[in-house]
């Protein structure tokens, strides 16, 4: 099989150049050349931007690893459909969360989930969950901690119960991602009249403080997922200044003010979308390097699930096109490459044999091709997620994902197909 040769304007977290890249049959970059190739497989106009493949470290692919009596999960997003939505959104690899109907809390469940993940069309890494009663098991995988309760009943009931579990020797030094909502604060507000009041900003602020403390005391590489408040961001910034190894991620919904006014049931997420001031602070933090990752928390609940009160929104299909809104708002292409490819690539590479997130010889030959000047309004016909809807329906982005290249394999997106 001959090499795939891609020519155009390449953008990394450090610079950009016009040239071509050769990807070999193993899906790895064999050659990076500044200049014009005489034998091109895929050539893109110079106004397009070819990024290292975007990576999402926070995806839910709600697939149960075992059959449960009386439960039919076949209508839920599985690894195949999640990967199709990811490719449609310019995402070339993802990390799957562990709070499924049967949580990934034991080695047996983890191995079963690994078999299910083979259906994915993109490289996939699985989290395991650290929950009440957990004991360490020796695998090279990321860990997730849900401070408050979550799907699979894998959260903690009280703040005081968390430290004794996390301080076990086998977890020391691991990459640990935290859902930061204090169970004590949540319990104190469980009778409030609205979702936002039941999950107040104080829950995240206290949860973030606890996650930072646990990260410091246990030498974790800690990560605060889907940060939602400016106060939690300030705690994280302060922790970094003190030398604590903690990063933060933010979802499109928590920085995009247009979602604050959509239907209440659609926009219900944990932690909630907050205020305009919060979206502005988080957008600035993302642009300025205080938030290291753009992540989706893709939660593919059907509209029927949402009507019943499910929390979470699907974002995979719209990820890449959403980034053109960030570019239009002043984010530099280099910064976008950092938060969507380089930083998540460094995390992803810890759990795989290959290297991700850069355009260098020996790295995985996956790329996200962005056309920043093709205004596109989101419709359901553009989606590949099994849940069939998007919170961004009716919203217009300045550009779109032109193509997604996964280990040298070219994929034309629905964004392009819908535009003829």
Buried (B, 14 or more C-beta within 10 A) or exposed (E): EEBBBBBBBBBBBEEBEEBBBBBBEEBBBBBBEEEEBEEBBBEBEEEBBBBBBBBBBBBBBBBBBEEEEEEEBEEBBBBBBBBBBBBBBBBBBBBBBBBBBBBBBBEEBBEBBBEBBEBBBBBBBBBBBBBBEBEBEEEEBBBBBBBBBBBBEBBBBEBEEBEEBBEEEEBEEBBBBBBBBBBBBBBBBEEEEEBBEBBBBBBBBBBBBBBBBBBBEBEBBBBBBBBBBBBBBBBBBEBBEEEBBBBBBBBBBBBBEBBBEBEEBBBBBBBBBBBEEBBEBBBBBBBEEBBBBBBBBBBBBBEEBBEEEBBBBBBBBBBBBBBBBBBBEEBBBBBBBBBBBBBBBBBBBEBBEBBBBBBEEEBBBBBBBBBBEBEBEBEEEBBBBBBEBBBBBEBEBBBBBBBBBBBBBBBEBBBBEBEE
